[in-house]
């Protein structure tokens, strides 16, 4: 379910990132994942934060020969 301001609940954020929900939860608990917000008991992610986290973890490969 999408929330205002492009906010995604954890299951939708995991799908967006191509991760299992459990992997995203482990990253969150280890403070290694994307920034998130707690709204009561709900964990939500801003789509811009997900995009920024993906960009920060981009790996460049060597130049093509």
DSSP file (Angstrom, degrees, kcal/mol; ACC not computed):
  #  RESIDUE AA STRUCTURE BP1 BP2  ACC     N-H-->O    O-->H-N    N-H-->O    O-->H-N    TCO  KAPPA ALPHA  PHI   PSI    X-CA   Y-CA   Z-CA
    1    1 A X              0   0    0      0, 0.0     8,-0.9     0, 0.0     2,-0.3   0.000 360.0 360.0 360.0 132.1    0.0    0.0    0.0
    2    2 A X  E     -A    8   0A   0      6,-0.1     2,-0.2    10,-0.0     6,-0.2  -0.673 360.0-158.3 -90.1 142.7    1.4    3.4   -1.0
    3    3 A X  E >>  -A    7   0A   0      4,-3.2     4,-1.1    -2,-0.3     3,-0.7  -0.634  36.2 -69.1-110.9 169.5    1.3    6.3    1.5
    4    4 A X  G >4 S+     0   0    0      1,-0.2     3,-0.6    -2,-0.2    -1,-0.2  -0.184 117.6  28.0 -55.3 153.7    1.4   10.0    1.0
    5    5 A X  G 34 S-     0   0    0      1,-0.2    42,-0.3    -3,-0.1    -1,-0.2   0.790 134.6 -66.4  63.3  31.0    4.7   11.4   -0.2
    6    6 A X  G <4 S+     0   0    0     -3,-0.7    41,-2.2     1,-0.2     2,-0.4   0.868  85.4 164.8  61.2  37.8    5.7    8.2   -2.0
    7    7 A X  E <<  -AB   3  46A   0     -4,-1.1    -4,-3.2    -3,-0.6     2,-0.4  -0.721  18.3-163.0 -89.1 136.7    5.9    6.3    1.3
    8    8 A X  E     -AB   2  45A   0     37,-3.2    37,-3.0    -2,-0.4    -6,-0.1  -0.953  17.7-123.9-120.3 138.1    6.0    2.5    1.1
    9    9 A X  E  >  - B   0  44A   0     -8,-0.9     4,-2.5    -2,-0.4     3,-0.5  -0.348  42.7 -95.2 -69.2 162.5    5.4    0.0    3.8
   10   10 A X  H  > S+     0   0    0     33,-1.2     4,-2.6     1,-0.2     5,-0.2   0.858 122.6  51.6 -53.0 -46.0    8.2   -2.5    4.4
   11   11 A X  H  > S+     0   0    0      1,-0.2     4,-1.7     2,-0.2    -1,-0.2   0.909 114.4  43.9 -61.0 -39.1    6.8   -5.3    2.2
   12   12 A X  H  > S+     0   0    0     -3,-0.5     4,-2.3     2,-0.2    -1,-0.2   0.860 112.2  52.9 -72.3 -35.4    6.4   -3.0   -0.7
   13   13 A X  H  X S+     0   0    0     -4,-2.5     4,-2.0     2,-0.2    -2,-0.2   0.898 107.2  52.5 -65.6 -39.9    9.8   -1.4   -0.1
   14   14 A X  H  X>S+     0   0    0     -4,-2.6     5,-2.7    -5,-0.2     4,-1.1   0.924 110.6  47.5 -61.5 -44.3   11.4   -4.8   -0.2
   15   15 A X  H ><5S+     0   0    0     -4,-1.7     3,-0.5     1,-0.2    -2,-0.2   0.916 109.5  53.6 -61.9 -43.0    9.8   -5.6   -3.5
   16   16 A X  H 3<5S+     0   0    0     -4,-2.3    -1,-0.2     1,-0.2    -2,-0.2   0.870 114.2  41.8 -58.7 -38.9   10.9   -2.2   -4.9
   17   17 A X  H 3<5S-     0   0    0     -4,-2.0    -1,-0.2    -5,-0.1    -2,-0.2   0.597 112.2-118.5 -85.1 -12.1   14.5   -3.0   -3.9
   18   18 A X  T <<5S+     0   0    0     -4,-1.1     2,-0.3    -3,-0.5    -3,-0.2   0.796  72.3 126.7  77.4  28.8   14.3   -6.6   -5.1
   19   19 A X      < -     0   0    0     -5,-2.7    -1,-0.3    -6,-0.2     2,-0.2  -0.784  66.4-104.1-114.7 158.0   15.0   -8.0   -1.6
   20   20 A X     >  -     0   0    0     -2,-0.3     4,-2.1     1,-0.1     3,-0.2  -0.525  33.6-118.6 -72.1 149.8   13.2  -10.4    0.6
   21   21 A X  H  > S+     0   0    0      1,-0.2     4,-2.3     2,-0.2     5,-0.1   0.885 116.0  54.0 -56.8 -38.7   11.2   -8.8    3.4
   22   22 A X  H  > S+     0   0    0      1,-0.2     4,-2.2     2,-0.2    -1,-0.2   0.860 106.3  51.8 -66.7 -34.8   13.4  -10.6    6.0
   23   23 A X  H  > S+     0   0    0     -3,-0.2     4,-2.4     2,-0.2    -1,-0.2   0.922 110.2  48.1 -66.8 -43.4   16.6   -9.2    4.3
   24   24 A X  H  X S+     0   0    0     -4,-2.1     4,-2.4     1,-0.2    -2,-0.2   0.898 110.9  51.8 -63.2 -39.8   15.3   -5.7    4.5
   25   25 A X  H  X S+     0   0    0     -4,-2.3     4,-2.6     2,-0.2    -2,-0.2   0.909 109.8  49.0 -63.2 -42.3   14.3   -6.2    8.2
   26   26 A X  H  X S+     0   0    0     -4,-2.2     4,-1.9     2,-0.2     6,-0.2   0.905 111.3  49.4 -64.6 -41.2   17.8   -7.5    9.0
   27   27 A X  H  <>S+     0   0    0     -4,-2.4     5,-2.6     2,-0.2     6,-1.4   0.905 111.8  49.8 -62.5 -40.7   19.4   -4.5    7.2
   28   28 A X  H ><5S+     0   0    0     -4,-2.4     3,-1.2     1,-0.2    -2,-0.2   0.929 111.3  47.4 -64.0 -45.9   17.0   -2.2    9.2
   29   29 A X  H 3<5S+     0   0    0     -4,-2.6    -1,-0.2     1,-0.3    -2,-0.2   0.818 114.1  47.5 -67.5 -30.1   17.9   -3.8   12.5
   30   30 A X  T 3<5S-     0   0    0     -4,-1.9    -1,-0.3    -5,-0.2    -2,-0.2   0.429 110.0-124.3 -87.8   1.1   21.6   -3.6   11.8
   31   31 A X  T < 5S+     0   0    0     -3,-1.2    -3,-0.2    -4,-0.3    -4,-0.1   0.790  83.9 111.4  58.8  30.9   21.2    0.0   10.7
   32   32 A X      < +     0   0    0     -5,-2.6    -4,-0.2    -6,-0.2    -5,-0.1   0.488  58.3  77.9-106.4  -8.2   22.8   -0.9    7.3
   33   33 A X  S    S-     0   0    0     -6,-1.4     3,-0.1     1,-0.2    -9,-0.0  -0.138  93.9 -59.8 -92.7-172.0   19.6   -0.4    5.2
   34   34 A X        -     0   0    0      1,-0.1    -1,-0.2    -2,-0.0    16,-0.1  -0.255  66.4 -85.1 -66.8 156.8   17.9    2.6    3.8
   35   35 A X        -     0   0    0     14,-0.2    11,-0.3    -3,-0.1     2,-0.3  -0.289  54.8-176.1 -59.5 146.8   16.5    5.3    6.0
   36   36 A X        -     0   0    0      9,-0.1     2,-0.4    -3,-0.1     9,-0.2  -0.910  19.9-132.6-142.3 168.1   13.0    4.6    7.4
   37   37 A X  E     -C   44   0A   0      7,-2.9     7,-2.6    -2,-0.3     2,-0.6  -0.946  11.0-141.0-123.5 145.2   10.3    6.1    9.5
   38   38 A X  E     -C   43   0A   0     -2,-0.4     2,-0.7     5,-0.2     5,-0.2  -0.942  16.6-177.9-104.7 119.2    8.3    4.6   12.3
   39   39 A X  E >  S-C   42   0A   0      3,-2.9     3,-1.9    -2,-0.6     2,-0.5  -0.861  70.4 -56.6-115.5  93.3    4.7    5.7   12.3
   40   40 A X  T 3  S-     0   0    0     -2,-0.7     0, 0.0     1,-0.3     0, 0.0  -0.626 120.2 -23.3  68.1-121.7    3.3    4.0   15.4
   41   41 A X  T 3  S+     0   0    0     -2,-0.5     2,-0.3    -3,-0.1    -1,-0.3   0.513 119.3 100.8 -95.7  -6.2    4.2    0.4   14.8
   42   42 A X  E <   - C   0  39A   0     -3,-1.9    -3,-2.9   -33,-0.0     2,-0.5  -0.591  61.1-149.1 -83.4 139.2    4.4    0.7   11.1
   43   43 A X  E     + C   0  38A   0     -2,-0.3   -33,-1.2    -5,-0.2     2,-0.3  -0.934  23.2 178.5-104.3 125.9    7.7    1.0    9.3
   44   44 A X  E     -BC   9  37A   0     -7,-2.6    -7,-2.9    -2,-0.5     2,-0.4  -0.941  16.0-150.7-130.6 152.8    7.6    3.0    6.1
   45   45 A X  E     -B    8   0A   0    -37,-3.0   -37,-3.2    -2,-0.3     2,-0.4  -0.955  17.2-128.2-123.4 139.1   10.2    4.1    3.6
   46   46 A X  E >>  -B    7   0A   0     -2,-0.4     4,-1.8   -11,-0.3     3,-0.7  -0.728  20.9-133.2 -81.5 132.5   10.3    7.2    1.4
   47   47 A X  H 3> S+     0   0    0    -41,-2.2     4,-2.4    -2,-0.4     5,-0.2   0.853 106.9  57.4 -57.1 -35.6   10.9    6.1   -2.2
   48   48 A X  H 3> S+     0   0    0      1,-0.2     4,-2.3     2,-0.2    -1,-0.3   0.876 105.4  50.4 -63.6 -37.2   13.6    8.8   -2.5
   49   49 A X  H <> S+     0   0    0     -3,-0.7     4,-2.3     2,-0.2   -14,-0.2   0.871 109.5  50.8 -67.8 -36.6   15.5    7.2    0.4
   50   50 A X  H  X S+     0   0    0     -4,-1.8     4,-2.3     2,-0.2    -2,-0.2   0.924 111.4  47.7 -65.3 -43.7   15.3    3.8   -1.3
   51   51 A X  H  X S+     0   0    0     -4,-2.4     4,-2.4     1,-0.2    -2,-0.2   0.903 112.2  49.6 -63.5 -41.1   16.6    5.3   -4.6
   52   52 A X  H  X S+     0   0    0     -4,-2.3     4,-2.2     2,-0.2    -2,-0.2   0.898 110.3  50.3 -64.9 -40.8   19.5    7.0   -2.7
   53   53 A X  H  X S+     0   0    0     -4,-2.3     4,-1.0     2,-0.2    -2,-0.2   0.911 111.0  49.1 -64.6 -42.4   20.4    3.8   -0.9
   54   54 A X  H >< S+     0   0    0     -4,-2.3     3,-0.7     1,-0.2    -2,-0.2   0.924 111.2  49.7 -61.2 -44.6   20.4    1.9   -4.2
   55   55 A X  H >< S+     0   0    0     -4,-2.4     3,-1.3     1,-0.2    -2,-0.2   0.879 107.6  54.2 -62.9 -38.3   22.6    4.6   -5.8
   56   56 A X  H 3< S+     0   0    0     -4,-2.2    -1,-0.2     1,-0.3    -2,-0.2   0.725 109.8  48.5 -68.8 -21.1   25.0    4.5   -2.8
   57   57 A X  T << S+     0   0    0     -4,-1.0    -1,-0.3    -3,-0.7     2,-0.2   0.185  81.2 127.6-104.9  15.7   25.4    0.7   -3.3
   58   58 A X    <   -     0   0    0     -3,-1.3     2,-0.5    -5,-0.1    -3,-0.0  -0.530  47.2-151.5 -72.9 136.7   26.1    0.8   -7.0
   59   59 A X        -     0   0    0     -2,-0.2     2,-0.3     0, 0.0    -2,-0.1  -0.954   6.0-143.6-113.7 123.3   29.2   -1.0   -8.1
   60   60 A X        -     0   0    0     -2,-0.5     2,-0.2     1,-0.0     3,-0.1  -0.657  13.9-147.4 -83.2 137.6   31.0    0.2  -11.2
   61   61 A X        -     0   0    0     -2,-0.3     3,-0.1     1,-0.2    -1,-0.0  -0.584  32.2 -81.1 -97.5 167.5   32.5   -2.5  -13.3
   62   62 A X        -     0   0    0     -2,-0.2    -1,-0.2     1,-0.1     3,-0.1  -0.174  58.2 -83.4 -64.0 160.6   35.7   -2.1  -15.4
   63   63 A X        -     0   0    0      1,-0.1    -1,-0.1    -3,-0.1     2,-0.1  -0.343  50.1-103.6 -64.9 143.9   35.6   -0.4  -18.8
   64   64 A X              0   0    0      1,-0.1    -1,-0.1    -3,-0.1     0, 0.0  -0.442 360.0 360.0 -69.0 141.2   34.6   -2.6  -21.7
   65   65 A X              0   0    0     -2,-0.1    -1,-0.1    -3,-0.1    -2,-0.1   0.455 360.0 360.0 -87.6 360.0   37.6   -3.6  -23.9
